[in-house]
């Protein structure tokens, strides 16, 4: 039985339904309990609470900074559902998101539930007093005890109180000392960080997030023509939404400094962020269309991920699967999906290193390709950087992405985590 904020949508929701598919193929009955939005009808699901409950939980959290300590009636009903379903394994994912009372849930787990507990951490919320990430501000209070949280206004935002000290102590009390609990993380980085927290008493393993390689693969599109890119190299950036910690200012600075000979595209901009963009930057709002994203990845020459904190960004994998090399900051788990054959990892915040990596991957002067029917990306018109070299780079990107196919990663869950 799975518990997650969403089911079938977003990265964690798609992981849940993918695991359900893999388990069902093995003859295992599954149930996903989720707290927000809707779930695909073809899956066995249970909605925790209601939209009103999520709204009230969110409002109270913004006042008291006690996120995860409301939704009591919804959680009592969930526990009744667990008793009814009687799962051998209770697989937790994100239990934050204004939909569940983690104290009631873990009191039940500690005192009554006798099956195995698998907890896949997608961020750091489980072992902090407030935030889900702390790398950007270089905070290490989570190691010894949170207090006076410097990110009170970040998710899960509190506008009034700071309860980080209380939250940290309660989580440590509730989340430790539980038999048959084991951790899974999407990245080696998060596994190492969790091991340094009060969750370090539990066994854990890293199982990277996978992607659907049938969806993410090179596809011809008219994006270059539609947006007037022409023969220029196209540098792509994606965030949801763009913020400073996701590299907003750094990406704009990169575009300004590289100048009009290069085109840049930023996907996931809020309306207010689209004002005053440099002339060589194409601003695109949030999109839920996977097809549109595939066309952008396929049209770009390089995907640049300037995030300053992330667990294991699947956008890197999506770009690679579409044949596009990736440049990323050495931040969190972002570098783990790359090697020198398909991208570059540069020091966090080093714009000059990003520029050098771009030029190294592209070469100069630039020419447009497409006569051979290979992906229409710009490439260097030098003796070494011919169409064959460019095609080889794209193939290496795809080969790297194949290591992270969802089928491969779900099989790893079956063998290593569920032990089926």
C-alpha positions in Angstrom: 0.0 0.0 0.0 1.3 3.4 -1.0 0.9 6.8 0.7 1.8 9.9 -1.2 0.5 13.4 -1.7 -0.5 12.7 -5.3 -1.1 9.7 -7.5 -0.4 9.5 -11.2 0.7 13.1 -11.6 4.0 14.8 -10.9 7.2 12.9 -10.5 6.3 11.2 -7.2 2.8 10.4 -8.4 4.1 8.7 -11.6 6.5 6.7 -9.5 3.6 5.4 -7.4 1.5 4.3 -10.4 4.6 2.9 -12.1 5.4 0.7 -9.1 1.8 -0.3 -8.9 2.0 -1.5 -12.5 5.2 -3.4 -11.8 3.7 -5.1 -8.7 0.5 -6.0 -10.4 2.4 -7.8 -13.2 3.8 -9.9 -10.4 0.4 -10.7 -9.1 0.6 -8.3 -6.1 -2.5 -6.5 -5.0 -1.9 -2.8 -4.6 -3.6 0.3 -3.2 -2.5 3.9 -3.4 -3.7 6.4 -0.8 -3.3 10.0 -1.9 -4.2 13.5 -0.5 -4.4 16.0 -3.4 -6.0 16.4 -6.8 -7.3 13.3 -8.6 -6.0 9.8 -9.5 -6.2 7.7 -12.7 -9.4 5.6 -12.7 -7.6 2.4 -13.7 -5.8 2.2 -10.4 -7.0 1.0 -7.0 -6.9 4.3 -5.0 -8.2 5.9 -1.9 -8.5 9.7 -1.4 -7.3 10.9 2.0 -9.5 13.8 3.1 -10.9 16.4 0.7 -9.9 19.6 -1.0 -11.4 21.6 1.9 -9.3 19.6 4.3 -6.1 20.4 2.4 -7.1 24.1 2.3 -7.7 24.3 6.0 -4.5 22.3 6.8 -2.6 24.8 4.6 -4.1 27.9 6.3 -3.4 26.6 9.8 0.2 25.7 8.8 0.8 29.2 7.6 -0.3 30.5 11.0 1.3 28.0 13.4 4.2 26.4 11.4 2.9 23.0 12.4 2.6 21.5 9.0 1.6 17.8 9.1 -0.2 18.1 12.4 -3.7 18.7 11.2 -6.1 16.6 9.0 -6.8 14.4 12.0 -10.2 13.0 10.9 -8.8 12.3 7.4 -5.8 10.4 9.0 -8.1 8.4 11.3 -10.1 7.3 8.3 -6.9 6.4 6.5 -5.7 4.3 9.3 -9.1 2.4 9.2 -8.4 1.9 5.5 -5.0 0.4 6.2 -6.5 -1.9 8.8 -9.0 -3.0 6.2 -6.5 -3.5 3.4 -3.9 -5.2 5.7 -0.8 -4.5 3.5 2.3 -6.6 4.0 4.3 -3.5 3.0 3.4 0.1 3.7 5.3 2.3 1.3 5.5 5.9 2.3 6.5 8.7 -0.2 5.8 12.4 0.5 3.8 12.6 3.7 4.0 16.4 3.6 1.7 18.5 1.5 -1.2 19.5 3.8 -3.1 16.3 3.7 -2.1 14.0 6.5 -1.4 14.0 10.3 2.0 12.4 10.6 1.8 12.0 14.4 -1.4 9.9 14.2 0.1 7.9 11.3 3.3 7.1 13.1 1.6 6.4 16.4 -0.3 3.7 14.5 2.8 2.4 12.7 4.7 2.2 16.0 2.0 0.7 18.2 -0.1 -1.4 15.9 1.2 -2.0 12.3 3.3 -5.2 12.1 4.3 -5.2 8.4 7.4 -3.7 6.7 7.7 0.0 6.3 9.5 1.4 3.2 9.9 5.2 3.2 11.1 6.8 -0.1 12.5 10.2 0.7 12.2 12.7 -2.2 13.6 15.6 -0.2 14.9 16.5 3.3 11.6 17.4 5.0 11.5 14.2 7.2 14.6 15.2 9.2 14.2 19.0 9.5 12.1 21.2 11.6 10.6 23.0 8.7 12.1 23.0 5.2 12.4 20.4 2.4 15.9 21.6 1.3 18.6 23.5 3.0 21.6 23.4 0.6 20.9 26.8 -1.0 21.2 28.7 2.3 23.9 26.3 3.6 22.0 25.6 6.9 23.1 22.7 9.0 20.9 23.1 12.0 19.1 19.8 11.0 22.2 17.9 12.2 21.7 18.8 15.9 18.4 20.5 16.2 16.4 23.1 14.2 15.5 26.5 15.7 14.9 30.0 14.5 14.4 28.7 11.0 15.9 31.0 8.3 13.5 29.5 5.7 10.2 30.1 7.6 8.8 31.8 4.5 9.7 28.9 2.2 7.6 25.8 1.7 5.8 24.8 3.9 5.5 28.5 4.5 4.6 30.0 7.8 3.6 33.7 7.9 3.6 34.0 11.7 5.0 31.4 14.1 8.3 29.6 14.0 7.8 26.1 15.3 10.9 24.6 13.8 12.4 23.6 17.2 9.1 21.9 18.2 8.7 20.2 14.8 12.3 18.9 14.9 12.0 17.3 18.3 8.6 15.8 17.5 9.8 14.3 14.2 12.9 12.8 15.9 10.7 11.3 18.5 8.2 9.8 16.1 10.4 8.8 13.2 13.1 6.9 15.1 13.1 3.6 16.9 10.7 1.8 14.5 11.5 -1.8 13.7 11.2 -3.0 10.1 11.6 0.5 8.6 14.0 1.1 5.7 14.8 4.1 3.6 15.0 4.6 -0.1 16.3 7.7 -1.8 16.5 8.8 -5.5 20.1 9.8 -5.2 23.3 8.9 -3.4 23.5 12.5 -2.2 20.2 12.3 -0.3 21.1 8.9 1.1 24.4 10.3 2.5 22.6 13.3 4.0 19.9 11.2 5.6 22.5 9.0 7.1 23.9 12.1 8.9 20.5 12.9 10.4 18.5 11.2 13.1 17.2 8.8 10.4 20.8 7.4 10.2 19.8 4.4 12.3 17.8 2.9 9.4 19.2 0.8 6.5 18.9 2.6 3.2 19.6 2.4 -0.4 19.5 4.7 -3.4 17.2 3.8 -6.3 17.4 6.6 -8.9 14.2 7.8 -10.4 13.5 6.5 -13.9 11.8 7.9 -16.9 9.7 6.5 -19.8 12.1 6.2 -22.7 9.2 5.6 -25.1 7.9 9.0 -24.3 11.2 10.8 -24.0 13.1 10.3 -27.2 14.2 12.6 -30.0 11.3 14.0 -32.1 11.4 16.4 -35.0 9.5 19.7 -34.4 9.1 23.2 -35.8 10.1 24.9 -32.5 13.2 26.5 -34.1 11.1 27.9 -36.9 8.2 28.9 -34.7 10.4 31.0 -32.3 12.8 32.3 -34.9 15.8 30.5 -33.6 17.1 29.5 -37.0 20.8 28.4 -37.1 21.7 29.7 -33.7 22.6 27.3 -30.9 19.6 26.9 -28.6 20.3 26.6 -24.8 17.3 25.3 -22.8 16.5 25.7 -19.1 13.5 24.3 -17.2 12.2 25.0 -13.7 8.8 24.8 -12.0 8.8 27.6 -11.0 12.0 29.6 -11.7 13.4 30.9 -8.4 16.9 32.1 -7.3 17.6 28.7 -5.9 16.8 27.2 -9.2 19.2 29.5 -11.0 16.9 32.2 -12.3 19.4 35.1 -12.1 22.3 32.9 -13.2 20.5 31.7 -16.3 19.6 35.2 -17.3 23.2 36.3 -16.7 24.4 33.5 -18.9 22.1 34.6 -21.7 23.2 38.2 -21.5 26.9 37.4 -21.4 26.7 35.0 -24.3 24.9 37.5 -26.4 22.7 37.6 -29.5 24.6 34.8 -31.3 22.9 32.3 -29.0 19.2 31.7 -28.3 18.0 30.7 -24.8 14.6 29.3 -23.7 13.3 29.3 -20.2 10.3 27.0 -19.5 8.3 27.4 -16.3 8.4 31.1 -16.0 5.6 32.9 -14.0 3.9 35.7 -15.8 5.7 38.4 -13.7 9.1 36.8 -14.6 8.5 37.2 -18.4 8.8 41.0 -18.3 12.1 42.5 -19.2 13.8 39.3 -20.4 16.9 39.7 -22.6 16.1 39.8 -26.3 17.8 36.4 -26.9 15.6 34.7 -24.2 12.3 32.9 -25.1 10.0 32.9 -22.1 7.6 30.0 -21.8 5.1 29.4 -18.9 4.5 26.2 -17.1 3.4 23.3 -19.3 1.9 19.9 -18.3 2.4 18.6 -21.9 5.0 15.9 -22.1 4.9 16.1 -25.9 5.8 19.8 -25.8 8.7 19.2 -23.4 10.0 16.4 -25.7 10.0 18.8 -28.6 11.9 21.4 -26.6 14.5 18.9 -25.4 14.8 17.6 -29.0 15.2 21.1 -30.5 17.8 22.3 -27.9 21.5 21.9 -28.4 22.3 21.9 -24.7 20.2 21.6 -21.6 21.6 23.8 -18.8 20.4 23.0 -15.2 21.6 25.8 -12.9 19.7 24.6 -9.8 21.5 25.2 -6.5 19.6 22.5 -4.7 17.8 19.4 -5.9 17.5 15.8 -5.0 17.7 14.1 -8.4 16.2 16.2 -11.2 14.5 14.0 -13.8 14.8 16.9 -16.3 18.4 16.0 -16.8 17.4 12.5 -17.7 14.6 13.7 -20.0 17.1 15.9 -21.9 19.6 13.1 -22.3 16.9 10.7 -23.5 16.1 13.2 -26.3 19.8 13.3 -27.3 20.7 16.6 -25.7 23.8 16.9 -23.5 23.4 18.5 -20.0 25.4 21.0 -18.1 24.6 21.2 -14.4 25.9 22.7 -11.2 27.6 20.4 -8.7 24.6 20.7 -6.4 22.7 18.0 -4.5 22.0 14.9 -6.7 22.0 16.7 -10.0 25.4 15.6 -11.2 24.7 11.9 -10.5 23.0 11.1 -13.9 25.9 12.6 -15.9 29.4 11.6 -17.1 31.8 13.3 -19.5 30.4 11.5 -22.5 27.1 13.3 -22.2 27.6 16.5 -20.3 29.6 18.6 -17.9 29.4 19.3 -14.1 30.6 22.7 -13.0 31.1 24.4 -9.6 27.9 25.8 -8.3 27.5 29.5 -9.3 30.5 29.5 -11.7 29.0 31.3 -14.7 32.3 31.3 -16.5 32.6 27.6 -16.2 29.1 27.2 -17.6 30.1 29.3 -20.6 33.3 27.3 -21.2 31.3 24.1 -21.0 28.8 25.4 -23.5 31.5 26.3 -26.0 33.3 23.0 -25.4 30.1 21.0 -26.2 29.1 23.2 -29.2 32.3 24.3 -30.8 32.7 27.4 -33.0 31.8 28.6 -35.6 28.3 27.2 -35.7 26.4 25.6 -38.5 23.0 24.0 -38.7 22.6 20.3 -39.6 19.8 18.2 -40.9 20.8 17.0 -44.4 21.5 13.5 -43.2 18.2 13.1 -41.4 19.9 13.1 -38.0 18.5 15.3 -35.2 18.5 18.9 -36.3 20.7 20.4 -33.7 23.4 23.0 -34.3 26.9 21.7 -34.4 30.5 22.9 -35.0 31.6 23.2 -38.5 35.2 22.1 -37.7 37.1 19.1 -39.0 36.4 17.2 -35.8 32.9 18.3 -35.0 31.1 17.1 -38.1 27.7 15.4 -38.3 29.1 12.0 -37.3 30.6 13.5 -34.1 27.4 15.3 -33.2 25.3 12.2 -33.9 27.8 10.2 -31.7 27.2 12.7 -28.8 23.5 12.3 -29.1 23.8 8.5 -29.1 25.9 8.7 -25.9 23.3 10.9 -24.3 20.6 8.4 -25.1 22.7 5.5 -23.9 23.3 7.2 -20.6 19.5 7.8 -20.3 18.8 4.1 -20.9 20.5 3.4 -17.5 17.6 5.3 -15.9 14.6 3.7 -17.8 11.6 3.5 -15.6 11.4 -0.3 -16.4 14.9 -0.8 -15.1 14.3 1.2 -12.0 11.0 -0.4 -11.1 12.7 -3.8 -11.5 15.3 -2.6 -9.1 12.5 -1.8 -6.6 11.0 -5.3 -7.0 14.3 -7.0 -6.4 16.1 -4.8 -3.9 13.3 -3.1 -2.0 10.3 -5.4 -2.2 12.5 -8.5 -2.5 10.2 -10.2 -5.0 
